[in-house]
Amino acid sequence: MSKMKPAPAGVPVSDLIDNAIAELGDWRGEILARLRALILEADPGVAEEWKWGKPVWSHDGLICTGETYKAYVKTTFAKGASVPDPKGLFNSSLDGNVRRAIDFRQGEPIDEAAFKDLIHAAAAVNAAGKKKGKA
């Protein structure tokens, strides 16, 4: 289970995420840092947040979380079941009706282009849902 702590008052979220990555001090921190960079590159309008003791990225709603475990780093996409995944990156939480996740393990390559496409698609799903709510 993730060992990330709740956010202390007054600490910028970016600092919390930087600190969480640094505290890991191993391959998990490297993967989380790379995933964070890809998310920020894919969607410059994304908001970084700290919820449930972990980094969270949102745009018109939650896109995904970044969780660290002993054997893998997990990104859980809140509405992943609605997000097209033509490259088949989702490899966890596949039985749920809403969420989907990707477990990244040490030494496995990251399909960076496909991951960024998932971020774009998740933001589009959120934006479409937001527009529906305004109608």
C-alpha positions as CSV (number, residue, x, y, z in Angstrom):
1,M,0.0,0.0,0.0
2,S,1.1,3.5,-0.7
3,K,3.0,5.2,2.2
4,M,2.4,8.8,1.0
5,K,1.3,11.1,3.8
6,P,-1.6,13.6,4.0
7,A,-0.9,17.1,2.8
8,P,0.4,19.5,5.5
9,A,-1.4,22.9,5.5
10,G,0.3,25.6,3.4
11,V,2.7,23.4,1.5
12,P,2.4,23.8,-2.3
13,V,1.1,20.6,-4.0
14,S,4.1,20.6,-6.4
15,D,6.4,20.5,-3.4
16,L,4.4,17.6,-1.9
17,I,4.8,15.6,-5.1
18,D,8.5,16.5,-5.4
19,N,9.0,15.4,-1.8
20,A,7.1,12.1,-2.3
21,I,9.2,11.3,-5.4
22,A,12.4,12.1,-3.6
23,E,11.5,10.1,-0.5
24,L,11.0,7.0,-2.6
25,G,14.6,7.2,-3.7
26,D,14.4,4.2,-6.1
27,W,12.9,3.1,-9.4
28,R,9.4,3.9,-8.2
29,G,10.3,7.5,-7.7
30,E,11.8,7.6,-11.2
31,I,8.7,6.1,-12.8
32,L,6.4,8.4,-10.8
33,A,8.5,11.4,-11.9
34,R,8.4,10.3,-15.5
35,L,4.6,9.7,-15.4
36,R,4.1,13.2,-13.9
37,A,6.2,14.8,-16.6
38,L,4.2,13.0,-19.3
39,I,0.9,14.1,-17.7
40,L,2.0,17.7,-17.6
41,E,3.3,17.5,-21.2
42,A,0.1,15.9,-22.4
43,D,-2.2,18.4,-20.8
44,P,-0.7,21.8,-19.9
45,G,-4.1,22.7,-18.3
46,V,-4.0,19.8,-15.8
47,A,-4.1,20.7,-12.1
48,E,-1.9,18.8,-9.7
49,E,-3.6,18.0,-6.4
50,W,-2.9,16.0,-3.3
51,K,-5.8,13.8,-2.2
52,W,-6.1,10.6,-0.3
53,G,-2.4,10.9,0.5
54,K,-1.2,10.7,-3.1
55,P,-0.7,12.9,-6.2
56,V,-3.8,13.4,-8.3
57,W,-4.2,15.1,-11.7
58,S,-7.4,16.7,-12.7
59,H,-8.9,18.7,-15.7
60,D,-12.6,19.2,-15.6
61,G,-12.6,16.4,-13.1
62,L,-10.2,13.7,-11.9
63,I,-8.0,12.2,-14.6
64,C,-5.8,9.9,-12.6
65,T,-3.9,9.2,-9.4
66,G,-0.3,8.3,-8.9
67,E,0.2,5.5,-6.3
68,T,3.3,3.7,-5.3
69,Y,3.5,0.2,-4.0
70,K,6.4,-2.2,-3.3
71,A,6.3,-3.9,-6.7
72,Y,4.8,-1.3,-9.0
73,V,3.6,2.3,-9.6
74,K,-0.1,2.5,-10.4
75,T,-2.0,5.2,-12.3
76,T,-5.7,4.8,-11.7
77,F,-7.9,6.6,-14.2
78,A,-11.2,7.7,-12.6
79,K,-13.3,7.2,-15.7
80,G,-10.9,4.8,-17.4
81,A,-13.7,2.5,-18.7
82,S,-14.9,5.4,-20.9
83,V,-11.4,6.2,-22.2
84,P,-10.3,4.6,-25.5
85,D,-7.2,2.5,-25.0
86,P,-6.1,1.3,-28.5
87,K,-2.6,0.3,-27.3
88,G,-4.0,-1.7,-24.4
89,L,-2.1,0.1,-21.6
90,F,-4.8,-0.6,-19.0
91,N,-3.7,-3.7,-17.2
92,S,-5.4,-3.4,-13.8
93,S,-8.9,-2.8,-12.4
94,L,-10.3,-4.1,-15.7
95,D,-13.4,-5.6,-14.1
96,G,-14.8,-2.4,-12.8
97,N,-17.6,-0.4,-14.5
98,V,-15.8,3.0,-14.2
99,R,-12.1,2.9,-13.2
100,R,-9.1,1.4,-15.1
101,A,-5.5,1.4,-14.0
102,I,-2.0,0.8,-15.3
103,D,0.6,-1.0,-13.1
104,F,4.1,0.1,-14.1
105,R,6.8,-2.4,-12.9
106,Q,10.5,-2.0,-12.6
107,G,12.4,-2.4,-15.9
108,E,9.2,-2.3,-18.1
109,P,9.3,0.3,-20.8
110,I,6.6,3.0,-20.8
111,D,4.8,3.6,-24.1
112,E,5.0,7.4,-23.6
113,A,3.0,8.4,-26.7
114,A,0.2,6.0,-25.8
115,F,0.2,7.1,-22.2
116,K,-0.1,10.8,-23.3
117,D,-2.9,9.8,-25.6
118,L,-4.7,8.3,-22.6
119,I,-4.3,11.6,-20.7
120,H,-5.8,13.5,-23.6
121,A,-8.6,11.1,-23.9
122,A,-9.4,11.1,-20.2
123,A,-9.5,14.9,-20.2
124,A,-11.8,14.8,-23.2
125,V,-14.1,12.4,-21.4
126,N,-14.2,14.8,-18.4
127,A,-14.9,17.8,-20.7
128,A,-17.7,16.0,-22.4
129,G,-19.3,15.2,-19.1
130,K,-19.0,18.7,-17.9
131,K,-20.7,20.0,-21.1
132,K,-23.5,17.5,-20.6
133,G,-24.1,18.8,-17.1
134,K,-24.5,22.4,-18.4
135,A,-27.1,21.5,-21.0
